[in-house]
Amino acid sequence: MTMLPNATTTKLGLVIDLDICVGCHACAVNCKEWNSGGHSAPLTDFDPYGAEPEGVWFNRIHTFEVVDDVSGASQTVHFPKSCLHCEDAPCVTVCPTGASYKREEDGIVLVNADTCIGCKLCSWACPYGAREFDEDQGVMKKCTLCVDRIYNPNLPQDARVPACVSSCPAGARHFGDFGDPDSGVSRLVEARGGFALMPEQGCKPVNRYLPPRPRQNGGNETVAPRMLDTQAAAATDKAGILARWVDRALSR
Amino acid sequence: MHPAKSVIFFTTTSGAGYGLLIWLAVLAPFGGLPDGAWFTVAGFALAIGLVVAGLVSSTLHLGHPERAWRALSQWRTSWLSREGLAALVTFLPALVWGLAALAGGFAAPAAVVFGLITAAGALVTVYCTGMIYASLKAVPAWHNGLTRFAYPFLSIMTGAGLAIFLLSMFSAAPSTLDTLVEAAIVLFLAGAFLKLAYWRRIDTAEPVSTAETATGLGAIGKVRLLEKPHSGTNYLLREMGFEIARKHAAKLRRLCLAFGFAAPAVLLLLALVTSGALPVLAFAAALCAAIGIALERWLFFAEAKHVMTLYYGQSAV
């Protein structure tokens, strides 16, 4: 049903720490691997070993350079992006068949691959580019927040987190309930000033991003470390007598 | 946005078909339509034929056309669902109208009533088509009042061109034809202004979102993409990363104005001041309009940017 639930008390989502992410893509690879079996399987790849491979991925890591207008200092920020499981998800309301839906019990936005007609309107409605069309299966696919992992009784309790969260080697991804003000993710967002993406689009995304922390050196970012002067041949005149003698001896 | 041929064909062809239905319904009560079964059959065949051809074409771009019937269920929230429902529902009064017109002529009360109901259904359908695009906040170029108005307007405009051709082939009353031709000229000229207003709007509108708001990193400084997430392409870039160079767009805009609006207006004006050769001029006008509006629709997609591209190198949309 593409009518959005009135409000979900449980709002499951992710926190992504842009300060820590090193851009290793482990989360993207694990997401791809996990979803090659189970709920969204298979995630199609075209020409995987050929000259122009491409495929369906739920999680993609962009890399941005941010340049300070004043000091000219630049910073590289790796930016993983996957479905933000918005409260006011436009991808849900535009779906003509009801295949795109938001779960009332935990707020996860999913695609029912059995009823999806592949009209692609949901991917047009999503400002974040979170939904991709699987050309092979003719249906839309997207991050499931590992709904087949987080409730999976076959996994030990602490493994019941999305694949991307468990595989991050830097600990840059967190999973939890944003509807609970005392949850880990809620406290993290409050402590670090977590923000939503493109709030002006009105989707009310649930996922939050933690901004890079300010530099600790504080201040003179434009002065590079002192470089060694390269010694030109003529400069040996200024060197000590022993150095000059060694230089002459070795140059014979 | 990638201009899909099936969607361009669908919206322009069905749009013209619905426009023709509207004109037939509106002209009938004034006794303006020619009598006779041949005209009735030809009129419905042309209009319904165009509508059906367009609707069938629209299912071709689906991943699962066999499940298309499911698209009628979410009319409470989805404009695409509403459009499908309106299109199908409109066939019912259209069928009754056709039978009533064959039985008693277009001016018969039953035919007039069901004609107007069909026309209302046609207008609602085309309005829903426009709203599919106008309701998308993620495509700022479409998300404005001009889009929802343009679809019904262009449908009525192209429908007028078809109506003139049809009526001229069946020797309709000259007074009716003259009025219709005059109305059509006004519509084509107004359409040109509408299109120019839309283009001016998308050229000069303030960006809604920027790379800074998309990444939330604006507090640190100016954001630019350093690395795409993948070296190749993907569905998102193919569907929404379509870009057309400004100079190509400028050329296509001129062609669109020429074929879609100027040429039909000039040809119809010529028809008005000369006598005879109306069927030929009307056909030429309708053909030019078809080419021009196909260009217009192509540009409508090609020139629209999706805010998703802010993650792929665009700085502001």
Contacts between the chains, C-beta under 8 A, distances in Angstrom:
chain1	res1	chain2	res2	distance
A	1	B	74	7.6
A	2	B	74	4.6
A	2	B	76	7.7
A	2	B	77	4.8
A	2	B	78	6.0
A	3	B	76	6.0
A	3	B	77	5.5
A	4	B	77	8.0
A	18	B	217	7.6
A	28	B	229	7.5
A	52	B	232	5.6
A	52	B	233	7.8
A	53	B	232	6.1
A	54	B	230	7.5
A	54	B	232	5.0
A	54	B	233	5.8
A	54	B	234	5.4
A	54	B	235	8.0
A	55	B	234	7.6
A	56	B	235	7.1
A	57	B	229	7.9
A	57	B	230	7.8
A	57	B	234	7.4
A	60	B	229	3.6
A	60	B	230	6.9
A	61	B	229	5.2
A	62	B	225	6.6
A	62	B	227	7.0
A	62	B	228	6.8
A	62	B	229	5.1
A	62	B	311	5.5
A	62	B	312	7.7
A	63	B	225	7.5
A	63	B	226	4.6
A	63	B	227	3.8
A	64	B	211	7.5
A	64	B	215	5.8
A	64	B	217	6.6
A	64	B	223	5.3
A	64	B	224	6.7
A	64	B	225	5.9
A	64	B	226	5.8
A	65	B	223	7.6
A	65	B	224	5.5
A	65	B	225	7.8
A	65	B	226	4.4
A	66	B	217	5.0
A	66	B	220	4.6
A	66	B	221	4.8
A	66	B	222	6.9
A	66	B	223	5.4
A	66	B	224	8.0
A	67	B	221	4.8
A	67	B	222	4.9
A	67	B	224	7.3
A	68	B	220	6.7
A	68	B	221	4.1
A	69	B	221	5.7
A	69	B	222	6.2
A	73	B	221	7.9
A	74	B	221	7.6
A	75	B	220	6.3
A	75	B	221	7.6
A	76	B	226	6.3
A	77	B	215	7.4
A	77	B	217	6.0
A	79	B	215	6.1
A	79	B	311	7.7
A	81	B	229	7.9
A	81	B	311	6.4
A	90	B	136	7.6
A	90	B	137	6.7
A	90	B	138	7.2
A	92	B	77	7.8
A	93	B	77	4.3
A	93	B	78	6.6
A	94	B	77	7.6
A	94	B	78	5.4
A	94	B	79	7.1
A	94	B	80	6.7
A	94	B	132	7.9
A	94	B	135	7.3
A	94	B	136	7.6
A	95	B	74	6.2
A	95	B	77	8.0
A	95	B	78	6.0
A	96	B	70	7.6
A	96	B	71	3.8
A	96	B	72	7.6
A	96	B	73	7.5
A	96	B	74	5.2
A	96	B	78	4.5
A	96	B	80	4.1
A	96	B	81	3.8
A	96	B	84	6.6
A	97	B	67	7.1
A	97	B	70	3.9
A	97	B	71	5.4
A	97	B	73	6.3
A	97	B	74	6.4
A	97	B	81	7.7
A	98	B	70	7.4
A	98	B	73	5.7
A	98	B	74	5.1
A	99	B	70	7.6
A	115	B	67	6.7
A	115	B	70	5.6
A	116	B	63	7.3
A	116	B	64	7.0
A	116	B	67	7.7
A	117	B	62	5.0
A	117	B	63	6.5
A	117	B	64	4.8
A	117	B	65	7.4
A	117	B	67	4.6
A	117	B	68	5.8
A	117	B	70	6.2
A	117	B	71	6.1
A	118	B	62	5.3
A	118	B	63	2.0
A	118	B	64	5.3
A	119	B	61	7.5
A	119	B	62	5.5
A	119	B	63	7.6
A	119	B	71	7.2
A	119	B	80	6.6
A	120	B	61	7.8
A	120	B	63	7.8
A	120	B	239	6.7
A	121	B	78	7.8
A	121	B	80	5.6
A	121	B	132	7.2
A	123	B	235	7.6
A	123	B	236	7.4
A	123	B	239	6.6
A	123	B	240	7.7
A	124	B	1	7.4
A	124	B	136	5.8
A	124	B	138	6.8
A	124	B	139	7.0
A	124	B	239	7.7
A	124	B	240	7.3
A	124	B	306	7.1
A	125	B	136	5.7
A	125	B	137	8.0
A	125	B	138	6.1
A	126	B	138	6.6
A	126	B	308	7.2
A	127	B	137	7.1
A	127	B	138	4.1
A	127	B	209	7.2
A	127	B	306	7.8
A	127	B	307	4.6
A	127	B	308	6.3
A	128	B	308	6.6
A	128	B	311	7.6
A	129	B	236	4.8
A	129	B	240	7.2
A	129	B	306	8.0
A	129	B	308	3.6
A	129	B	311	6.1
A	129	B	312	8.0
A	132	B	234	7.0
A	132	B	235	4.7
A	132	B	236	6.5
A	133	B	63	6.7
A	133	B	235	5.0
A	133	B	239	7.3
A	134	B	63	7.8
A	135	B	63	7.9
A	135	B	235	7.3
A	137	B	63	7.3
A	138	B	62	7.6
A	138	B	63	2.7
A	138	B	64	5.0
A	139	B	63	5.7
A	139	B	64	6.9
A	140	B	63	7.9
A	195	B	216	4.4
A	196	B	216	7.5
A	197	B	213	7.7
A	197	B	214	6.1
A	197	B	215	7.1
A	197	B	216	5.9
A	198	B	209	5.2
A	198	B	213	5.3
A	198	B	214	5.3
A	198	B	307	6.7
A	198	B	310	7.9
A	199	B	213	7.5
A	200	B	208	6.4
A	200	B	209	6.0
A	200	B	213	6.2
A	201	B	137	5.6
A	201	B	138	6.6
A	201	B	208	7.9
A	201	B	209	6.6
A	201	B	307	6.8
A	202	B	137	6.4
A	209	B	215	8.0
A	209	B	216	5.6
A	211	B	216	6.8
A	211	B	217	7.1
A	211	B	219	7.0
A	211	B	220	7.5
A	212	B	217	7.6
A	212	B	220	6.8
